[in-house]
Amino acid sequence: MNNPPTSKFVNYQNLYFKATWVILVISCALAVIGYLMVQAMLSAPMILVQFATFVLYYHVFHFFYGIFSLIYYFAKVRKKIKSTKIYKTLIGILISPASAFAAYIAVFLIAVSACSAN
């Protein structure tokens, strides 16, 4: 632990990478749930609509945190230790828009299911 800011950066990068995959799975699962609810013509509970909307808005924070982390890496971390890699953050930044699209589809389908069942 000679360089605590760099080790903190690596820990945050690993957490960001894991959060990216978790939010991708949640977004895809919500899209599937929305599709199934539309097909079955079931009304979605309001809590599901709100949760899907929260997941959609979380993507904005997640994406901008990745951009900020990338800028921080090039400004501070890269100069201190050359062996630190940034590929996990780059993967997170690239996957985040696709995950946000899945969340958008989920919100749309869940909202449509609420309207179509009535």
MDTraj code that builds the backbone (N, CA, C; nanometers):
import mdtraj as md
import numpy as np

residues = "MET ASN ASN PRO PRO THR SER LYS PHE VAL ASN TYR GLN ASN LEU TYR PHE LYS ALA THR TRP VAL ILE LEU VAL ILE SER CYS ALA LEU ALA VAL ILE GLY TYR LEU MET VAL GLN ALA MET LEU SER ALA PRO MET ILE LEU VAL GLN PHE ALA THR PHE VAL LEU TYR TYR HIS VAL PHE HIS PHE PHE TYR GLY ILE PHE SER LEU ILE TYR TYR PHE ALA LYS VAL ARG LYS LYS ILE LYS SER THR LYS ILE TYR LYS THR LEU ILE GLY ILE LEU ILE SER PRO ALA SER ALA PHE ALA ALA TYR ILE ALA VAL PHE LEU ILE ALA VAL SER ALA CYS SER ALA ASN".split()
xyz = np.array([
    [0.0826, -0.1192, 0.0000],
    [0.0000, 0.0000, 0.0000],
    [0.0869, 0.1255, 0.0000],
    [0.1809, 0.1301, -0.0910],
    [0.2667, 0.2468, -0.1014],
    [0.1929, 0.3659, -0.1601],
    [0.0901, 0.3387, -0.2375],
    [0.0208, 0.4464, -0.3055],
    [-0.1300, 0.4342, -0.2840],
    [-0.1820, 0.4849, -0.1726],
    [-0.3250, 0.4687, -0.1426],
    [-0.4204, 0.5264, -0.2473],
    [-0.3946, 0.6437, -0.3095],
    [-0.4910, 0.6919, -0.4096],
    [-0.5056, 0.5961, -0.5279],
    [-0.3951, 0.5334, -0.5681],
    [-0.4022, 0.4405, -0.6802],
    [-0.4770, 0.3145, -0.6411],
    [-0.4523, 0.2632, -0.5208],
    [-0.5247, 0.1436, -0.4784],
    [-0.6731, 0.1737, -0.4590],
    [-0.7046, 0.2936, -0.4134],
    [-0.8451, 0.3336, -0.4045],
    [-0.9071, 0.3382, -0.5436],
    [-0.8315, 0.3912, -0.6384],
    [-0.8824, 0.3996, -0.7746],
    [-0.9110, 0.2600, -0.8303],
    [-0.8218, 0.1660, -0.8069],
    [-0.8411, 0.0288, -0.8546],
    [-0.9634, -0.0336, -0.7876],
    [-0.9813, -0.0095, -0.6581],
    [-1.0997, -0.0619, -0.5879],
    [-1.2285, -0.0030, -0.6441],
    [-1.2292, 0.1278, -0.6680],
    [-1.3478, 0.1916, -0.7251],
    [-1.3726, 0.1436, -0.8675],
    [-1.2669, 0.1201, -0.9413],
    [-1.2809, 0.0697, -1.0771],
    [-1.3430, -0.0697, -1.0764],
    [-1.2992, -0.1549, -0.9854],
    [-1.3574, -0.2891, -0.9746],
    [-1.5040, -0.2824, -0.9339],
    [-1.5373, -0.1940, -0.8411],
    [-1.6764, -0.1765, -0.7992],
    [-1.7621, -0.1238, -0.9143],
    [-1.7087, -0.0288, -0.9903],
    [-1.7793, 0.0260, -1.1061],
    [-1.8054, -0.0829, -1.2099],
    [-1.7067, -0.1691, -1.2310],
    [-1.7196, -0.2776, -1.3280],
    [-1.8279, -0.3761, -1.2855],
    [-1.8295, -0.4105, -1.1583],
    [-1.9328, -0.5020, -1.1074],
    [-2.0714, -0.4378, -1.1152],
    [-2.0801, -0.3103, -1.0809],
    [-2.2081, -0.2398, -1.0880],
    [-2.2590, -0.2327, -1.2314],
    [-2.1686, -0.2201, -1.3264],
    [-2.2078, -0.2170, -1.4676],
    [-2.2782, -0.3459, -1.5072],
    [-2.2228, -0.4595, -1.4686],
    [-2.2830, -0.5868, -1.5047],
    [-2.4132, -0.6115, -1.4300],
    [-2.4191, -0.5715, -1.3044],
    [-2.5427, -0.5892, -1.2271],
    [-2.6554, -0.5057, -1.2875],
    [-2.6255, -0.3817, -1.3209],
    [-2.7293, -0.2942, -1.3760],
    [-2.7707, -0.3395, -1.5166],
    [-2.6792, -0.3997, -1.5914],
    [-2.7145, -0.4554, -1.7226],
    [-2.8111, -0.5723, -1.7072],
    [-2.7844, -0.6597, -1.6138],
    [-2.8726, -0.7748, -1.5896],
    [-3.0097, -0.7269, -1.5407],
    [-3.0112, -0.6299, -1.4505],
    [-3.1387, -0.5774, -1.4001],
    [-3.2181, -0.5130, -1.5133],
    [-3.1512, -0.4351, -1.5985],
    [-3.2206, -0.3685, -1.7093],
    [-3.2800, -0.4697, -1.8069],
    [-3.2034, -0.5713, -1.8397],
    [-3.2538, -0.6751, -1.9316],
    [-3.3686, -0.7533, -1.8681],
    [-3.3569, -0.7832, -1.7399],
    [-3.4639, -0.8552, -1.6704],
    [-3.5917, -0.7717, -1.6672],
    [-3.5783, -0.6426, -1.6422],
    [-3.6960, -0.5553, -1.6425],
    [-3.7587, -0.5467, -1.7813],
    [-3.6766, -0.5452, -1.8849],
    [-3.7301, -0.5428, -2.0214],
    [-3.8074, -0.6708, -2.0515],
    [-3.7563, -0.7835, -2.0075],
    [-3.8260, -0.9107, -2.0279],
    [-3.9562, -0.9124, -1.9484],
    [-3.9521, -0.8650, -1.8259],
    [-4.0734, -0.8582, -1.7432],
    [-4.1770, -0.7677, -1.8101],
    [-4.1328, -0.6538, -1.8608],
    [-4.2241, -0.5638, -1.9306],
    [-4.2851, -0.6276, -2.0533],
    [-4.2035, -0.6985, -2.1297],
    [-4.2547, -0.7675, -2.2484],
    [-4.3582, -0.8729, -2.2103],
    [-4.3269, -0.9501, -2.1080],
    [-4.4214, -1.0544, -2.0652],
    [-4.5507, -0.9945, -2.0122],
    [-4.5424, -0.8817, -1.9445],
    [-4.6644, -0.8169, -1.8929],
    [-4.7502, -0.7618, -2.0061],
    [-4.6863, -0.7100, -2.1107],
    [-4.7626, -0.6616, -2.2259],
    [-4.8305, -0.7785, -2.2959],
    [-4.7580, -0.8883, -2.3118],
    [-4.8156, -1.0051, -2.3790],
    [-4.9316, -1.0641, -2.2995],
    [-4.9198, -1.0629, -2.1676],
    [-5.0256, -1.1197, -2.0830],
    [-5.1347, -1.0181, -2.0518],
    [-5.1144, -0.8938, -2.0934],
    [-5.2066, -0.7834, -2.0662],
    [-5.2348, -0.7687, -1.9167],
    [-5.1299, -0.7741, -1.8394],
    [-5.1380, -0.7515, -1.6949],
    [-5.0965, -0.6090, -1.6644],
    [-5.1588, -0.5511, -1.5682],
    [-5.1222, -0.4171, -1.5257],
    [-5.0019, -0.4249, -1.4318],
    [-4.9024, -0.3455, -1.4614],
    [-4.7812, -0.3445, -1.3788],
    [-4.8074, -0.2687, -1.2500],
    [-4.7578, -0.3204, -1.1376],
    [-4.7704, -0.2447, -1.0130],
    [-4.6876, -0.1162, -1.0200],
    [-4.7342, -0.0158, -0.9521],
    [-4.6676, 0.1142, -0.9582],
    [-4.5238, 0.1066, -0.9078],
    [-4.4970, 0.0213, -0.8114],
    [-4.3614, 0.0099, -0.7583],
    [-4.2656, -0.0403, -0.8659],
    [-4.3135, -0.1263, -0.9553],
    [-4.2300, -0.1762, -1.0640],
    [-4.2005, -0.0651, -1.1646],
    [-4.2982, 0.0171, -1.1922],
    [-4.2785, 0.1306, -1.2820],
    [-4.1759, 0.2264, -1.2213],
    [-4.1898, 0.2538, -1.0937],
    [-4.0964, 0.3453, -1.0277],
    [-3.9561, 0.2871, -1.0209],
    [-3.9438, 0.1578, -0.9940],
    [-3.8123, 0.0949, -0.9892],
    [-3.7453, 0.0982, -1.1260],
    [-3.8206, 0.0679, -1.2312],
    [-3.7641, 0.0715, -1.3666],
    [-3.7206, 0.2127, -1.4036],
    [-3.7974, 0.3124, -1.3618],
    [-3.7603, 0.4517, -1.3868],
    [-3.6344, 0.4890, -1.3097],
    [-3.6236, 0.4430, -1.1862],
    [-3.5025, 0.4677, -1.1081],
    [-3.3805, 0.4055, -1.1755],
    [-3.3947, 0.2841, -1.2253],
    [-3.2839, 0.2172, -1.2937],
    [-3.2439, 0.2964, -1.4181],
    [-3.3423, 0.3482, -1.4890],
    [-3.3138, 0.4291, -1.6074],
    [-3.2364, 0.5554, -1.5696],
    [-3.2791, 0.6249, -1.4651],
    [-3.2097, 0.7473, -1.4234],
    [-3.0727, 0.7173, -1.3636],
    [-3.0565, 0.6002, -1.3036],
    [-2.9257, 0.5644, -1.2485],
    [-2.8202, 0.5551, -1.3585],
    [-2.8604, 0.5171, -1.4780],
    [-2.7648, 0.5050, -1.5874],
    [-2.6958, 0.6368, -1.6188],
    [-2.7654, 0.7469, -1.6023],
    [-2.7041, 0.8777, -1.6266],
    [-2.5894, 0.8994, -1.5291],
    [-2.6144, 0.8767, -1.4014],
    [-2.5097, 0.8888, -1.3000],
    [-2.3959, 0.7915, -1.3289],
    [-2.4296, 0.6698, -1.3613],
    [-2.3296, 0.5657, -1.3850],
    [-2.2381, 0.6026, -1.5025],
    [-2.2962, 0.6505, -1.6094],
    [-2.2185, 0.6886, -1.7277],
    [-2.1257, 0.8056, -1.6974],
    [-2.1792, 0.9086, -1.6335],
    [-2.0960, 1.0255, -1.6043],
    [-1.9889, 0.9953, -1.5001],
    [-2.0157, 0.9050, -1.4074],
    [-1.9116, 0.8627, -1.3144],
    [-1.7982, 0.7933, -1.3902],
    [-1.8319, 0.7129, -1.4894],
    [-1.7300, 0.6472, -1.5714],
    [-1.6455, 0.7478, -1.6480],
    [-1.7095, 0.8487, -1.7043],
    [-1.6363, 0.9545, -1.7758],
    [-1.5452, 1.0290, -1.6791],
    [-1.5976, 1.0643, -1.5620],
    [-1.5168, 1.1333, -1.4611],
    [-1.3987, 1.0464, -1.4178],
    [-1.4216, 0.9186, -1.4007],
    [-1.3161, 0.8267, -1.3605],
    [-1.2084, 0.8169, -1.4682],
    [-1.2486, 0.8176, -1.5922],
    [-1.1542, 0.8137, -1.7030],
    [-1.0674, 0.9401, -1.7057],
    [-1.1302, 1.0543, -1.6869],
    [-1.0563, 1.1810, -1.6829],
    [-0.9617, 1.1831, -1.5637],
    [-1.0090, 1.1371, -1.4488],
    [-0.9247, 1.1311, -1.3289],
    [-0.8045, 1.0400, -1.3515],
    [-0.8260, 0.9290, -1.4199],
    [-0.7161, 0.8375, -1.4497],
    [-0.6083, 0.9071, -1.5323],
    [-0.6497, 0.9751, -1.6390],
    [-0.5511, 1.0399, -1.7250],
    [-0.4858, 1.1603, -1.6583],
    [-0.5566, 1.2263, -1.5683],
    [-0.5009, 1.3440, -1.5021],
    [-0.4100, 1.3099, -1.3848],
    [-0.4440, 1.2093, -1.3062],
    [-0.3707, 1.1835, -1.1818],
    [-0.3059, 1.0460, -1.1736],
    [-0.3806, 0.9412, -1.1969],
    [-0.3361, 0.8055, -1.1658],
    [-0.2296, 0.7570, -1.2640],
    [-0.2466, 0.7849, -1.3909],
    [-0.1540, 0.7350, -1.4923],
    [-0.0123, 0.7870, -1.4699],
    [-0.0009, 0.9076, -1.4191],
    [0.1310, 0.9670, -1.3946],
    [0.2014, 0.9012, -1.2768],
    [0.1239, 0.8526, -1.1800],
    [0.1842, 0.7951, -1.0592],
    [0.2310, 0.6526, -1.0807],
    [0.1456, 0.5697, -1.1357],
    [0.1804, 0.4286, -1.1571],
    [0.1425, 0.3909, -1.2999],
    [0.2405, 0.3483, -1.3746],
    [0.2184, 0.3144, -1.5156],
    [0.1480, 0.1797, -1.5334],
    [0.1534, 0.0925, -1.4334],
    [0.0980, -0.0428, -1.4487],
    [-0.0535, -0.0491, -1.4288],
    [-0.1165, 0.0592, -1.3861],
    [-0.2612, 0.0605, -1.3649],
    [-0.3324, 0.0606, -1.5001],
    [-0.4276, -0.0290, -1.5140],
    [-0.5047, -0.0408, -1.6393],
    [-0.6423, 0.0221, -1.6208],
    [-0.7001, 0.0654, -1.7299],
    [-0.8288, 0.1354, -1.7257],
    [-0.9364, 0.0593, -1.8035],
    [-0.9082, -0.0634, -1.8466],
    [-0.9997, -0.1344, -1.9347],
    [-1.1358, -0.1609, -1.8704],
    [-1.1426, -0.1814, -1.7395],
    [-1.2715, -0.2079, -1.6754],
    [-1.3621, -0.0847, -1.6817],
    [-1.3041, 0.0313, -1.6641],
    [-1.3823, 0.1542, -1.6744],
    [-1.4275, 0.1763, -1.8181],
    [-1.3412, 0.1494, -1.9151],
    [-1.3798, 0.1651, -2.0553],
    [-1.4923, 0.0700, -2.0937],
    [-1.4853, -0.0532, -2.0466],
    [-1.5930, -0.1493, -2.0730],
    [-1.7235, -0.1001, -2.0112],
    [-1.7153, -0.0478, -1.8886],
    [-1.8341, 0.0054, -1.8227],
    [-1.8951, 0.1217, -1.8982],
    [-1.8106, 0.2100, -1.9500],
    [-1.8597, 0.3254, -2.0260],
    [-1.9256, 0.2798, -2.1563],
    [-1.8696, 0.1783, -2.2191],
    [-1.9255, 0.1300, -2.3453],
    [-2.0540, 0.0500, -2.3260],
    [-2.0654, -0.0235, -2.2174],
    [-2.1844, -0.1051, -2.1918],
    [-2.2995, -0.0215, -2.1366],
    [-2.2686, 0.0865, -2.0695],
    [-2.3714, 0.1673, -2.0038],
    [-2.4807, 0.2174, -2.0992],
    [-2.4495, 0.2686, -2.2193],
    [-2.5581, 0.3107, -2.3088],
    [-2.6486, 0.1955, -2.3538],
    [-2.5913, 0.0785, -2.3775],
    [-2.6735, -0.0366, -2.4158],
    [-2.7648, -0.0773, -2.3009],
    [-2.7116, -0.0723, -2.1816],
    [-2.7908, -0.1040, -2.0637],
    [-2.9007, 0.0008, -2.0428],
    [-2.8681, 0.1261, -2.0682],
    [-2.9684, 0.2330, -2.0558],
    [-3.0789, 0.2138, -2.1594],
    [-3.0439, 0.1687, -2.2784],
    [-3.1449, 0.1424, -2.3807],
    [-3.2386, 0.0305, -2.3363],
    [-3.1819, -0.0749, -2.2764],
    [-3.2645, -0.1844, -2.2242],
    [-3.3564, -0.1332, -2.1132],
    [-3.3047, -0.0442, -2.0275],
    [-3.3873, 0.0126, -1.9210],
    [-3.4974, 0.1017, -1.9794],
    [-3.4659, 0.1751, -2.0866],
    [-3.5663, 0.2593, -2.1513],
    [-3.6788, 0.1728, -2.2097],
    [-3.6409, 0.0645, -2.2748],
    [-3.7403, -0.0287, -2.3289],
    [-3.8240, -0.0864, -2.2157],
    [-3.7591, -0.1176, -2.1041],
    [-3.8313, -0.1729, -1.9892],
    [-3.9341, -0.0738, -1.9366],
    [-3.8939, 0.0517, -1.9204],
    [-3.9878, 0.1536, -1.8712],
    [-4.1033, 0.1687, -1.9689],
    [-4.0734, 0.1713, -2.0967],
    [-4.1770, 0.1848, -2.1969],
    [-4.2753, 0.0683, -2.1926],
    [-4.2235, -0.0533, -2.1900],
    [-4.3103, -0.1703, -2.1903],
    [-4.3922, -0.1820, -2.0621],
    [-4.3291, -0.1520, -1.9503],
    [-4.4024, -0.1596, -1.8228],
    [-4.5111, -0.0532, -1.8176],
    [-4.4832, 0.0662, -1.8695],
    [-4.5845, 0.1707, -1.8726],
    [-4.6976, 0.1347, -1.9690],
    [-4.6617, 0.0755, -2.0822],
    [-4.7641, 0.0321, -2.1773],
    [-4.8512, -0.0771, -2.1166],
    [-4.7880, -0.1665, -2.0410],
    [-4.8667, -0.2736, -1.9787],
    [-4.9652, -0.2170, -1.8770],
    [-4.9253, -0.1112, -1.8088],
    [-5.0168, -0.0477, -1.7138],
    [-5.1348, 0.0167, -1.7857],
    [-5.1082, 0.0719, -1.9032],
    [-5.2159, 0.1349, -1.9798],
    [-5.3035, 0.0335, -2.0525],
    [-5.2421, -0.0713, -2.1045],
    [-5.3191, -0.1663, -2.1857],
    [-5.4094, -0.2547, -2.1022],
    [-5.3740, -0.2758, -1.9796],
    [-5.4573, -0.3619, -1.8950],
    [-5.5840, -0.2912, -1.8488],
    [-5.5808, -0.1602, -1.8492],
    [-5.6986, -0.0853, -1.8040],
    [-5.7942, -0.0749, -1.9159],
])
top = md.Topology()
chain = top.add_chain()
for i, resn in enumerate(residues, 1):
    res = top.add_residue(resn, chain, resSeq=i)
    for name in ("N", "CA", "C"):
        top.add_atom(name, md.element.get_by_symbol(name[0]), res)
traj = md.Trajectory(xyz[None], top)
